[in-house]
């Protein structure tokens, strides 16, 4: 019997019998990371990367090889699709970005966001409450004139022009999200939900071991007692004929986490931090907790994720170098965020 409680963040793959990854949420969606996986066509347990690594590690009798990404087989999402950030869904890739919802009043004034009219407190209003997906799959991402963030607080195509426009925290005009300003015009402070990547002995780390490696980014995060600093990355975890899980964390995603595994087939990498001692998250984040059981193995994971009110606070314009497509970070609730909106990518299922 398999019982899975769903979430937006991955849990470490557990040998050839057990792999857990991120799960989709209810609101969202439409992000460069160094992603880690193995050659999915040649290895049972895979982790992928936009760079090549010949390192091979063995965990609990299962060999994981970090190899060259086969981008030709990657299933990139249709850049013309998105999901209304107020609509419940479990498939973020099938919602038409032209859909609309009932207009709501923005917090900046008396204007009604989503009615197509520029009113008091609005920076823009394109007639819907959707943060549109870009019209291309490569950086820089392109948006049509007048397209607007979900809360009518930022004009999408002006982000990245080097000028600080209304709604933008910053705008340095370049395509590097690891510097002080991301491509979504949010400040990169090395904190929660900011971009990052991991290296293991100078090479890309296995996606099966999320606690391994040296992290670039996340400098402002100090993990409390019981937790570890984590950089989640895009990749592919695969057990041929059994599991094929795709992870979507465009540009990397900084957080803190703790995890424990019980059962006969638990590998050492499946337990990190002190799950029982880690019970609180810092201001601006919320604790997301889930338990997954499969094949006699039980994994419990806690993660602190950034709390948000609108897509403008998330990296809506992040490019996913591994999947060669725009990321889909959106501000949304997930099945285990207990009604709290967090910055997450609904492509994770």
Buried (B, 14 or more C-beta within 10 A) or exposed (E): EEEEEBBBBBBBBBBBBBBBBBBBBBBBBBBBBBBBBBBBEEBBBBBBBBBEBEBEBEBBEBEBBBBBBBEEEBEBBEBEBBBBBBBEBEEBBEBEBEEBBEBBBBEBEEBBBBBEEBBEBBBBBBBBBBBBBBBEBEBBBEBEEEBBBBBBBBBBBBBBBEEBEEBBBBBBEEBBBBEEBBBBBBEBBBBBBBBBBBBBEEBBBBBBBBBBBEBBBBBEBEBBEBBBBBBBBBBBBBBBEEBBBBBBBBBBBBBBBBBBBEBEBBBEBBBBBBBEEBBEBEEEBBBBBBEBBBEEBBBBBBBBBBBBEBBBBBBBBBBBBBBBBBBBBBBBBBBBBEEBBBBBBBBBB
